[in-house]
Amino acid sequence: MKNKIRILIAMFSLLAFTACEDLIIDKPESKLTQVDFFTTKERINDGVIGCYAGMANIMNSEWKFTENRSDNSCVASTGTGSGERVDLCDIKFFRTSPSEPLLYNYWYVYFQNIMNINAILPAVAPGQTFVSVESDRTQYEGELLFMRGFHYFQLVTLWGDMFKVTKVIDQVEAKTLTRRPVAEIYNDIIIPDLIKAANQLPASYSTNDIGRVTKWAAKGMLAKVYMALGGDANLALAKGLIEEVMAAPGYGLLTDKGSMTSAFANIFNIANEMNKEIIFAVRYKGGSQGIGSPFWGTFAPDGSANLFLKVGTPLGNNNPTPELMSFFNSNPTDTRIDATFRTWLKGTTNVQYVSKFIDANMTQALQGENDWIVLRYADIQLLHAEILAQGANPDDARADVNAIRTRAGVATYTTPFGSKTEALDAVYNERRLELAFEDQRWFDLLRMNTSYGDPEKAINILKTSVFTTDWTLLYSKYYPIIPPTANFFNSFRLLLPIPQQEIDTNNDMVIPQNADY
Amino acid sequence: MKKNKTSKGFLRSMIWLFILLCMNTAGVFAQVKVSGKITDKNNEPLIGVNIKVKGTQTGTISDFNGKYSLQVADNKSVLLFSYIGYKTVDQVVGDNTQINIVLEEDTKTIDEVVVVAYGTTQKSHLTGAVSSIKSDKMEDIPVSRVDQALQGKLAGVNVQQNDPLAGEAPVIRVRGMGSISAAVTPLVVVDGVPIPDGLASVSMGDVESIEVLKDAASASMYGSRAAGGVILVTTKTGNIAKPKYNFKMYSGIRTALKIPDLMNQSEYVQMFYDEAALRMKDPTVDGTAATMKYNLLPDADKAAWLVEKYYIDQPTNWMDQALRQNGSNQSYQLSASGGDKNTKYFISGNYQSEDGIMRLSSYDKYSLRAKIDINLSKAVSIGINLSPTYSKQIKPAVNLTNFMRYPSWLPVRHNAATAALTGKTAGDWAQANDFSAINISGPGLNGEYWNIVGASLSGSTVQQPESQNERTDISTDDYRLQSSAYMTINILPGLQFKTSNSAYTQYKEYNNRQQTGAASSGVPNTLTRQTTLHTELLTENTLNYNKKIGDHDITGLLGVTYQQTANKYNQIVGTGFPDEQILSFNYASALIMDTPASGSTPAINGVTSLYYTEAMESFIGRLMYAYKGKYLFSASVRTDGSSKFAEGHKWGTFPAGSIGWRASEESFLKKFDWLSNLKVRFSYGLTGNNNIPQYSYMNTLNTSNYNTGTGNGNLIPGLASSDDFLGNENITWEQTEEGNVGIDFGLFNSRINLSVEYYNSNTIQLLLQQPSMYITGHKTFWNNIGKVNNQGLEFELSTTNISSKGFTWKTTANLSTNKNTLLDYGGRSYQDNFGERSEVYRAIVGQPSIQYFGYKSDGVWTSFTEVAAAKAVTDKNGVPFNYTKFAPLVGGLKVVNTNGDNAIDPSDRVILGTPFPDFTYGITNTFSYKGFDLSFLIQGVQGGKLIDGNYNYNESLRINKAYTANRWISPSYPGDGKTTYDKTTSGGDLELTDYVMKDASYAAMRDFTFGYKVPSKVVRAIGLSQFRVYCSASNLFYIMGKDYTGINPEARMNTGPYSNAFPLVDGYQRGSFPLNRTYTLGVDINF
């Protein structure tokens, strides 16, 4: 017995003393960690792909804050059970609350992707050898810089002065950052990132990689940046870049109508993705793989059940405004009409919906095939026209505009443009018709303030659209008691509010809110 | 009191008489055999009474019938009869061979045994704050979970049923919001084994007692997980007796206490016209188009009225669709227990079933428990404790909000008329969509002929709730096995080694099957299956030392424990099944993969597989010392190492100490007869909290796939960090230091017992999930930051008010207060946290940790002149007053400009209240007379506010009578001047105002029980030993706060931003299910 006891005591003490840290170390087996992960070419490629996917999150919401606020799009019905539509109305009527959940989400997905980009950038910085082939390294770095430059371009355009985040930061560091002037963001991030991307990116990719960003996309984006800044010097820079893109092999206006009713419709044909017109698109794939496009389900007409949409509930968002439709309809031969919006007779009511992003064969709700086009040839060509319209001879813009009109099947301008204003009017009208619902209109409106030299240009167009043209036709019935007030339609509110939470969370310093919010 | 003395005197005389009578026949034998029967004063046999011959080791215990027999040396031997809870009796054998004893209850029951961490102690020696309750105080309460029965029973233990669905766990808070971190739920320890999912696996019938370790000193033996308090559950053990069987059952029905009072479309339209008529009579309303708009009924409402009047048989009452007329609950338990000197057993089986008042809400549980203790030798004993349970919970797919929001004009299924109208087939589910874009006409309410062309009755694309509910099956199957075995070895006198090893396994399977089009039309059928395998292995090895040397009582404990937890979680989502009933993924036409990142709408959660482990290693030590049973000291320490933290931050040490002084044992106080007990206690200790998600110290990468390539491209796998959490590798334990002072009084022979506790705790280096700046690319992060103070008073009173002639009336009452103060937030002065509508919960240093922060209102704008005047306000420079989104509007909420500037803007937001109550209480009264007993418990919460999120829904403000009563109609008919006209006028969409803030107080009669114990003579005649029948009711009355307009003041949202992960966001409710009122009948039989 005594011996047994001794053995037991010995065992017990042994147990007590073998205790060591090894027992309580726990590495995640089903999780990969971000720190020290990007150390091989394969992993870096995985990360870059992950950032491309992050762009999809942004594009999914972009229309809510760009097209929806422009004169192209409206919220045509606000029934019960559609809380998001009420929020979209608020955004539409320039009443975006700094506490708006959609706003938080849109803001968040930008910075989420910027964080992911910043996490990989150090691993592909010049001199790093994780990627052994230098051209691969410069490609990865170029792709990431393109995305970051693009994101920041959107951020300053939508929100103005912006937080400058160029590396992975923790909360302590985040609270030391405040908004930096727009010019500083352009000079320190947007322009250098895009220049570097344009220099480093390949002109084209092999079959499997088609869809990754090319140097032409970077140049085109950089040109847009210069044009947004405006001024002769910037326009000259933009012109050079745009002409390079227009001369690039493999791109041009799509004139083949394929299986569609028009060449224009064929641009958006899901059986004709990455056609010669497409310079850069955020790509989606339908089905159950979780990388589908939500746009058709989001835009298909409210109440149409499964008439147009094979699965899911049509959300009926992003409807064409009566004013836009009448603008289109003034030229009934325009082949772009049918490819831009269509009319469905719902009972005895006509319901119009956007028809640019149709996927008739979806198998999962909100998981369509449609890519989201970011930059296409017609856009570039019309930017070219926009620059020429501001040049010494505004009539130079006519050829580009007419090229677009010819493809669309409408009469060309035969009389020379007599003035800058006349030329600009023609260019912006054409852009509106050509690029409707591609989230370009908002950025065009903002550029107008510079190109026309009238800081009230954009806001006046928007005010007229809501309160004069579309009011009686559209909005009066939804707001019987509180009409949206025209007071909100001021130039301050062309910028979105910084999410209230972002301001409240920083209790170290006061983050300035945009004026009038 | 008087009664006691009388009976005592009577008994003594009887015994002496008996002895005298027997004298004559007495002889002088060397060995005398004595036998007899031991009963209580009600003549009920007492089983297991210890009978010992004084001065020897000889002894026995009474059997099942209270009988005993033993051999004594001679007739001078003295027998000692002792039994816990009864006064010990000495009896000289004399010439009697038959000694029947009636034992008297010892009202001075302070020396009961109380379970504490890693052992037991006498209550008189307790120096910490421990609340204890025996099973007989809870058994009759017909609830499906043990934790629900604790409601209102213990001071400082607050139990709140946030969600009344069948089988849902209530939220338990020990001493308020002891910690403001991730999980402040108490640690549940069943028979020494920490159980991860609380009290769900324990059956009420198996419970012997429940102890709650409230102060840090008592709880700190559980170290890192004890900050939320510790609940110790002790299950029943067999006694040394013949097999004893017990059968218990109850069965009852339940109804909804209060349901929302909703208008149907006809009533709504009628109200609209009645209001318009009043407005027309109002001279202050001018006839201009702008104001006449108040008289316009939207076309959609007209069309809906026509459908309701001319097409459907009767308005649909969606509440009737959502709720059962009567729910039910029942429970059956059969147990057998017994044992001999070396083996004791308790085996029980239990079946419980509950049908909630929500349709498709049910909970069924089957459980077994087998507990066996065996003495192998004098030195070694072993035991096992096995408890498998199986439970199934079924939940409705749609919450009450969606039923509440559905219009009454929509039939559940199409009848011939609506089918003809919509072109659907009669008998099909009717959907709001079916009625869009049709023409409806007929004579209208106002005498006009209404012809609504292309009516769009509802833009809702969500399926109607009944069709959604009926086509969706949601169930959770839970298989649990709690198994443990122990062995004790007595190494030396007083020194014992114990090894206790346990495994807890839980397999949970959640199935959600949606038939085609269940949630919204066109969506193919899907089956989501989530399985979780949770295993917890624990070994605890301790050395116990117990020694009494003269006046010195020493108890020591030394131990090491190691615990390993593994969690395997898998989710599969399949879609496109050829048949609605198939539950096998083999038939799925596709599996749904996860969406790449958060932020996409809607997030489809697809195939997921997670595996994570967690380990903890601990060393424990405790020393207890008592001198003369009067001066009590205790000191303990535990060191925990946890895998949840990064290298260098793993270990935490949690010491504690306590002292006690039993003043009533001092000679100078013994002379006061009325003072039966006076004890003063003081304790101080440290507890911890590591309850944060795994891997919070690092940023992890998730799938983030993309699509490239020619044509439609191909999926390319990618990775990105898409967690909302930002990793923080410096995080470590949260610590709570707490001091506790307690005084126990016992007066008049313990007829009155009062315990008062005061505690003061500081939680330091709080583990907080703080909102991070979104510019980090994450939404939140875990941090050790700040300091929170909690202090409170607790009173536990028990009195025997009347005890005479068979009638007793006893009262137990408890009351507790807790004051929570945020002392430091890492040097910041405040932190805002956000709910689902971005409503702000502000934590301000120096104030309670949660306070609602928003706009203050002052009634409604009642007249046009008032509005016009308000709009004309300018500052001295002529700048118009800026109302931003709170523009003055008749019938709208008048928001207060609190800071006196020239605008109503976010700087006008103020503190609007806190969710913390002022105090909570429970009072139980028990009456018994002969075999009858009656008891009732009143439980309540006083103070604190809640946010009623139902105000955010148009429907609440349109058709819910509680929300529209006395609303503003026109300047001359302003209602109560406080109720807004509708949602657009209730003030700034989504902004938090005090308009939606309501008093959260309530008082409820939780339990009312009336029972009858059939006299033992009758019972015995039919071969039973006890038979009790009772009926009980819960929530017979229920008083809600005066301004509360909802249906359940206890309900709180506990998902999303309100989940356990965000403790600083609390107090929000919407769409909650109704409270239950239950009536049950039960029997309790021993044989």
Interface residues (C-beta under 8 A of the other chain):
Chain A: M1 I5 L8 I9 F12 L15 A16 A19 E21 L23 I24 I25 D26 P28 E29 S30 K31 L32 T33 Q34 V35 F37 R43 D46 G47 V48 I49 G50 C51 Y52 A53 G54 A56 N57 N60 S61 S77 T78 G79 T80 G81 S82 R85 V86 D90 R95 S97 P98 S99 E100 P101 Y104 N105 W107 Y108 V109 F111 Q112 N113 I114 M115 N116 A119 F163 V165 V168 I169 D170 Q171 A174 K175 L177 Y205 T207 N208 D209 I210 G211 R212 I270 A271 E273 M274 R283 Y284 K285 G286 G287 S288 Q289 G290 I291 P294 D302 G303 A305 N306 L309 K310 V311 G312 T313 P314 L315 G316 K346 G347 T348 T349 T363 Q364 A365 L366 Q367 E369 K477 P480 I481 I482 T485 P499 Q500 Q501 E502 D504 T505 N506 N507 D508
Chain B: K293 Y294 L296 P298 A300 A379 R405 A432 N433 S436 A437 I438 N439 V453 G454 A455 S456 S458 G459 S460 T461 V462 I489 I491 F497 S520 S521 G522 V523 P524 N541 L543 V560 Y562 T575 G576 A590 L591 I592 M593 D594 T595 P596 A597 S598 G599 S600 T601 P602 I604 G606 S609 L610 Y611 Y612 T613 E614 A615 M616 E617 F619 G641 S642 S643 K644 E647 K650 Q694 Y695 M698 N699 T700 L701 S704 N705 Y706 N707 T708 G709 T710 G711 N712 G713 N714 L715 I716 P717 G718 L719 A720 S721 S722 L726 G727 N728 Q770 P771 S772 M773 Y774 I775 T776 G777 H778 K779 F781 N783 R828 S829 Y830 Q831 D832 F834 R837 S838 V840 K885 A887 L889 P906 N954 E955 D982 T984 T985 G988 D989 L990 E991
